[in-house]
């Protein structure tokens, strides 16, 4: 069964990189894109999303605020949320997990590192 993944980043190039890595893990994924947290929240609210991969630093609504809003809509944490960001300090990782993120990938990442973190979450 196909899964729908929402990729959120204000950089179109970074969205392309994440999507390319996702497609290499599982070619059957449905992928939606959003350029900031506000657009992502609207997409999350009006679609059946199986996973969210979000940047931290974005205009309009940050990734951390997006995680908090998603957890209000999904209090049972059925939808995994992964932060992909250059904010890789221990404090930031802890903040993301406390907000409800399930996993964390530091930028820049390698395809191997991405696969290692995302493979188990996508069942591949």
Secondary structure, 3 states (H helix, E strand, C coil): CCCEEEEECCCHHHHHHHHHHHHHHCCCCEEEEECCHHHHHHHHHHCCCCEEEECCCCCCCCHHHHHHHHHHHCCCCCCEEEEEECCCCHHHHHHHHHHCCCEEEECCCCHHHHHHHHHHHHCC
